[in-house]
Amino acid sequence: MDAKKKTLLAFGLGFLWVGLAVWQWGAVKEPIRVPLTNATGAASASQLHKAKASGLRVNLELLASARTQREATFTAPRNIFAVPSPDGTLPIGNEIVQESEPNPASEQVLRQQTAVAELAQYRYLGFLRMGERRKKNKNIAVLSKNEEVVVVKVGDHLAEYVVLKVITPESVTIRDTGARVEHTVPLSEEAPAQQ
């Protein structure tokens, strides 16, 4: 389809929309106008009777007695999914269930603290640069934990959840994927003690 046909089609659609708008404008009826009347003075007896009959009334005494009756017959709902206590009884209220449930936030903090302590045991002894080019440059880090020396690349696992993330000449970054904690280990200045 060339530009001339596209232009003609666009103008045709525009004229169609304008025609529909004009047709709808002509079909719309003007709203009905009613003059406002001002009523002053005392209300008639029939208007007062209609106002009283149509209004809702609340019996407050009946409402209060129903509330006390509901409170007297209320029993705490039983949790059918509750785990029984060692003595075989089931917890009745929410308070017992809340005490028995472990706090996930405190567990996460505890897991992160143990992961940081675990990651702090690693020492960065040095690195080797393999390859001449920048793109094919594969640095290898030499790390130690306690008496064990490990030679690893970026992405290698040091332990089950511990992964080497970044190697630089000054430091390495290791990540505990289970606790989602990162730890940067600076280059160790002191030589490892030999026995």
C-alpha positions in Angstrom: 0.0 0.0 0.0 1.6 3.3 -1.1 1.5 6.6 0.8 -1.4 8.0 -1.4 -3.7 5.1 -0.5 -2.8 5.4 3.2 -3.6 9.1 3.2 -6.9 8.6 1.5 -7.8 5.9 3.9 -6.9 8.1 6.9 -9.0 11.0 5.6 -11.9 8.6 4.9 -11.8 7.3 8.5 -11.5 10.9 9.8 -14.6 12.0 7.9 -16.5 8.9 9.1 -15.7 9.7 12.7 -16.7 13.4 12.3 -20.0 12.2 10.6 -20.7 9.9 13.6 -20.0 12.7 16.1 -22.3 15.1 14.3 -25.0 12.5 14.1 -24.8 11.7 17.8 -24.8 15.4 18.7 -28.0 15.8 16.8 -29.6 12.8 18.3 -29.0 13.9 21.9 -32.1 15.3 23.6 -32.0 18.3 25.8 -32.6 17.5 29.4 -36.0 18.3 30.9 -36.0 21.6 32.9 -38.3 21.9 35.9 -38.7 25.2 37.7 -37.7 25.3 41.4 -40.3 26.1 43.9 -39.6 27.6 47.3 -41.7 26.2 50.2 -41.7 28.3 53.3 -43.7 28.1 56.5 -44.9 25.3 58.7 -45.1 21.8 57.3 -48.5 20.4 56.9 -49.8 17.5 59.1 -49.6 15.0 56.2 -46.0 15.8 55.6 -45.1 15.3 59.3 -47.0 11.9 59.3 -45.1 10.7 56.2 -41.7 11.7 57.8 -42.5 9.8 61.0 -43.8 6.7 59.2 -40.9 6.4 56.8 -38.2 7.0 59.4 -36.4 4.0 61.0 -36.4 3.6 64.7 -33.9 1.6 66.8 -34.8 0.0 70.1 -31.6 0.6 72.1 -32.6 -1.6 75.0 -33.2 -4.6 72.8 -29.9 -4.0 71.0 -28.0 -3.8 74.4 -29.6 -7.0 75.7 -28.8 -8.8 72.5 -25.1 -7.8 72.8 -24.8 -9.1 76.4 -26.5 -12.3 75.3 -24.0 -12.8 72.5 -21.0 -12.1 74.8 -22.3 -14.6 77.3 -22.7 -17.5 74.8 -19.4 -16.8 72.9 -16.8 -19.5 73.1 -13.3 -19.3 71.5 -13.1 -21.2 68.2 -11.0 -24.3 68.2 -8.1 -24.6 65.8 -8.7 -27.9 64.0 -5.2 -27.8 62.5 -3.4 -27.3 65.8 -0.7 -29.8 66.7 -1.5 -31.5 70.1 0.7 -30.9 73.1 2.9 -33.7 74.4 0.3 -34.4 77.1 -2.4 -34.9 74.3 -4.4 -31.7 74.8 -5.2 -29.3 72.0 -4.6 -25.6 72.3 -7.8 -23.5 72.6 -6.8 -19.9 72.1 -4.6 -18.1 69.6 -2.1 -17.2 72.3 -0.9 -20.8 72.7 -0.6 -21.2 68.9 1.4 -18.0 68.6 3.8 -19.1 71.3 4.4 -22.5 69.7 5.0 -21.1 66.2 8.7 -20.1 65.6 9.4 -16.5 64.6 10.6 -16.7 60.9 12.4 -13.3 61.2 14.5 -14.3 64.2 15.4 -17.6 62.5 16.5 -15.7 59.4 18.7 -13.3 61.6 20.2 -16.3 63.4 20.9 -18.0 60.1 22.6 -14.9 58.8 24.7 -14.5 61.9 26.0 -18.0 61.7 26.7 -17.6 58.0 28.8 -14.4 58.7 30.7 -16.3 61.3 31.3 -19.1 58.9 32.5 -16.7 56.1 34.8 -14.8 58.5 36.9 -17.9 58.9 38.2 -17.7 55.3 41.5 -15.9 54.6 42.5 -14.6 51.1 46.1 -15.6 50.5 46.5 -14.4 46.9 45.5 -14.9 43.3 46.8 -16.0 39.9 46.0 -14.4 36.6 45.6 -16.8 33.8 45.7 -15.5 30.2 46.9 -12.4 28.5 43.7 -10.8 27.2 41.2 -9.0 29.4 38.2 -11.0 28.1 39.7 -14.4 28.5 41.3 -13.4 31.8 40.5 -16.1 34.4 41.7 -15.2 37.9 42.2 -17.9 40.4 42.1 -17.2 44.1 43.9 -19.0 46.9 41.9 -19.2 50.1 42.4 -20.9 53.3 40.0 -22.0 56.1 41.5 -23.3 59.3 44.3 -25.7 57.9 42.7 -26.3 54.5 43.9 -24.4 51.4 41.6 -24.1 48.4 42.3 -22.9 44.9 39.1 -21.7 43.2 37.6 -19.5 40.3 34.6 -17.3 40.3 31.5 -19.4 40.6 33.1 -22.3 42.3 31.7 -23.7 45.5 33.8 -23.5 48.7 31.2 -25.3 50.8 27.7 -26.5 50.2 26.1 -23.0 50.2 29.3 -20.9 49.9 30.2 -19.6 46.4 33.1 -17.4 45.3 31.5 -14.3 43.7 34.3 -11.8 42.8 38.1 -11.9 42.7 40.1 -8.7 42.8 43.8 -8.2 43.6 42.9 -6.6 46.9 40.0 -8.8 48.1 37.5 -11.6 47.3 33.8 -11.6 47.8 32.1 -14.8 48.9 28.4 -15.4 49.2 26.4 -17.8 51.4 23.4 -18.6 49.1 21.4 -20.2 51.9 21.4 -17.2 54.2 21.8 -14.7 51.3 24.8 -13.0 53.0 27.9 -11.6 51.2 31.3 -11.2 52.9 34.4 -9.5 51.5 37.7 -11.0 52.6 40.7 -8.6 52.2 44.1 -9.9 51.1 45.9 -11.3 54.1 49.2 -9.6 54.9 50.6 -12.2 57.3 52.0 -15.5 56.2 50.2 -18.6 57.4 51.6 -20.2 60.5 53.4 -23.5 59.9 53.8 -26.1 62.5 
